[in-house]
Amino acid sequence: GAGGPDEEDNRWPPWLKPLLGEHFFVQCKLHADSHKSECNMYCLDCMTGALCSLCLAHHKDHRYIQIRRSSYHDVIRVSEIQKYLDISGVQTYVINSAKVVFINERPQPRPGKGVTNTCEVCDRSLVDSFRFCSLGCKIVGTSKDFQKKKRHMAAMASDSEDSYSSSGHGKLNNKVQSFRPSTPPPTSVNYRTAKRRKGIPHRAPMGGLIIQY
């Protein structure tokens, strides 16, 4: 339907998603006896899976690209992929003197110290001018569903912070202040201390009450 998944898929060439899910650097079943049987090629016209260099004899007039490896991850040279795909926003790397992009995401549990920019999808550390760490993350990150989820999560986080400050942390401050009028609201450092002592009245306020009585 109009505006549905079909429209979303039409933004990308038909070979891109199959490429992202393909397994490369496996032995070719058709040319297993050859020393050139490692599958590191992909035909954009046929989309029949990973190919070895000998398979290319059947794809002479087709568009194909070579997949390379970096730290056990698949990459494509920018000079090859940019002929067929808009890779703007995807971080590029220089490997063996050639500029490349990673095919799939490489999640990073914890960004490095001082990192100010991360991949919008998997949180990998990036140079400031980029939005995504890989082609796969760009597909996900620019989809309408992802943008909706992102806005929803931001709204949820905002509501959660408001709720915490007004109900949870705020009530604790009031309890502590009722027992110790001269004490400022507890900071994040003495939060546990304040919580542990919240039920113990101090003598100073009681003494003040007795004198007033």
C-alpha positions in Angstrom: 0.0 0.0 0.0 1.0 3.6 -0.3 3.3 4.7 2.5 3.7 1.1 3.7 6.7 -1.3 3.7 6.9 -1.3 -0.1 7.7 2.4 -0.2 10.3 1.9 2.5 12.0 -0.9 0.6 12.0 1.1 -2.6 14.5 3.5 -1.1 17.2 0.9 -1.4 18.4 -1.2 -4.3 17.0 -4.8 -4.2 20.4 -6.3 -3.7 21.3 -4.4 -0.5 19.4 -6.4 2.1 20.3 -9.8 0.6 24.0 -8.6 0.7 23.8 -7.7 4.4 22.6 -11.2 5.3 25.1 -13.1 3.2 28.0 -15.1 4.6 31.3 -14.5 2.8 34.7 -16.1 3.0 33.3 -19.6 2.9 34.4 -22.2 0.4 32.7 -22.3 -2.9 30.7 -25.5 -3.4 31.2 -25.4 -7.2 34.9 -24.8 -7.1 36.0 -26.5 -3.9 39.1 -28.0 -5.5 40.5 -24.7 -6.5 42.8 -22.6 -4.3 40.7 -19.6 -5.4 37.4 -21.0 -4.0 36.9 -18.5 -1.2 33.6 -16.6 -1.7 34.3 -12.9 -1.5 32.4 -11.6 -4.5 28.8 -10.6 -4.9 26.8 -10.0 -8.1 24.4 -7.1 -7.7 22.3 -8.2 -10.7 21.8 -11.9 -9.9 21.7 -11.7 -6.1 22.4 -15.5 -6.0 24.7 -15.4 -2.9 28.4 -15.2 -2.3 30.7 -16.0 -5.3 34.3 -17.0 -5.7 36.5 -15.5 -8.4 36.0 -18.5 -10.7 32.2 -18.0 -10.5 32.6 -14.6 -12.1 33.1 -16.2 -15.5 29.3 -16.5 -15.6 28.8 -12.8 -14.6 31.1 -11.0 -17.1 28.6 -8.3 -18.0 27.1 -7.9 -14.6 27.7 -5.5 -11.7 29.6 -7.1 -8.9 31.6 -6.0 -5.9 34.4 -7.6 -3.8 34.0 -8.1 -0.1 37.1 -7.7 2.1 37.8 -8.5 5.7 38.9 -6.3 8.6 39.1 -7.7 12.2 36.6 -10.5 11.2 34.1 -8.0 9.8 33.1 -7.6 6.2 33.9 -4.3 4.5 33.6 -2.9 1.0 35.8 -0.3 -0.6 34.2 3.1 -0.9 35.4 3.4 -4.5 33.3 0.3 -5.4 30.1 0.7 -3.4 29.6 4.4 -4.0 28.9 3.8 -7.7 25.7 1.9 -6.7 24.7 3.2 -3.3 24.4 6.5 -1.3 26.7 5.9 1.6 26.4 9.5 3.1 26.3 9.5 6.9 28.2 6.1 7.1 31.6 6.4 8.7 34.5 5.4 6.5 37.8 3.8 7.6 41.2 3.5 5.9 42.4 -0.1 5.8 45.4 -1.1 3.7 45.5 2.4 2.2 42.0 2.1 0.9 38.9 3.8 2.2 36.2 1.3 3.2 32.8 1.0 4.9 31.6 -1.8 7.1 28.6 -3.9 5.9 26.9 -4.7 9.2 26.8 -3.2 12.6 29.4 -3.8 15.3 27.7 -3.0 18.6 29.9 -1.5 21.3 28.8 -2.1 24.9 30.5 1.0 26.3 31.6 4.0 24.2 35.2 5.2 24.8 36.1 7.9 27.3 35.4 11.4 25.9 33.3 10.1 23.0 30.7 12.7 21.9 29.2 11.0 18.9 27.9 7.4 18.5 26.1 5.4 15.9 22.3 6.1 16.1 21.5 2.4 16.0 24.2 0.4 17.8 26.0 3.1 19.8 29.5 2.4 18.4 31.8 5.4 18.7 32.0 7.6 15.6 33.7 10.6 14.3 31.5 13.7 14.8 30.4 14.1 11.2 28.9 10.6 10.8 25.6 9.1 11.9 26.0 5.4 11.3 28.8 2.8 11.6 27.8 0.6 8.8 25.4 0.1 5.8 23.2 -2.1 7.9 22.8 0.6 10.5 21.9 3.2 7.9 19.1 1.1 6.6 17.7 0.6 10.1 18.4 4.1 11.3 16.6 5.8 8.4 13.5 3.6 8.5 10.2 5.2 9.6 9.7 2.5 12.2 13.1 3.2 13.8 12.5 7.0 13.8 9.1 6.4 15.5 10.7 4.2 18.2 13.4 6.7 18.8 10.9 9.5 19.4 8.9 7.2 21.6 11.9 6.2 23.7 13.0 9.9 24.1 9.5 10.8 25.3 9.5 7.8 27.7 12.9 8.8 29.1 11.7 12.4 29.6 8.6 11.2 31.4 10.6 8.9 33.6 13.0 11.7 34.7 10.1 14.0 35.5 8.4 11.2 37.5 11.6 10.4 39.4 12.3 14.0 40.3 8.7 14.7 41.4 7.7 11.5 43.2 10.8 9.4 44.2 13.6 11.7 44.9 11.4 14.6 45.8 9.6 12.7 48.6 12.9 11.6 50.0 14.1 15.2 50.2 11.0 16.2 52.1 11.3 13.4 54.7 14.9 14.3 55.4 14.2 17.9 55.7 11.3 17.4 58.1 13.8 15.8 60.5 16.7 18.1 59.8 15.5 21.5 58.9 19.0 23.0 58.5 20.2 20.2 56.1 20.1 20.9 52.4 18.6 18.2 50.1 20.8 15.1 49.8 23.0 15.0 46.7 23.6 11.9 44.6 26.7 11.2 46.9 24.8 11.1 50.2 21.6 9.6 48.7 22.1 6.2 50.4 23.0 7.8 53.7 19.9 9.9 53.7 17.7 6.9 52.8 19.2 4.8 55.6 18.6 7.5 58.2 15.2 8.7 57.1 13.4 7.0 60.1 15.7 8.2 62.9 14.7 11.6 64.4 17.4 13.8 65.7 17.3 15.4 69.1 17.9 18.9 68.1 14.4 19.5 66.6 12.8 17.6 69.6 14.7 19.7 72.0 13.5 22.8 70.3 9.9 21.6 70.6 10.3 20.9 74.3 11.6 24.4 74.9 8.8 26.0 73.0 6.3 23.9 74.9 
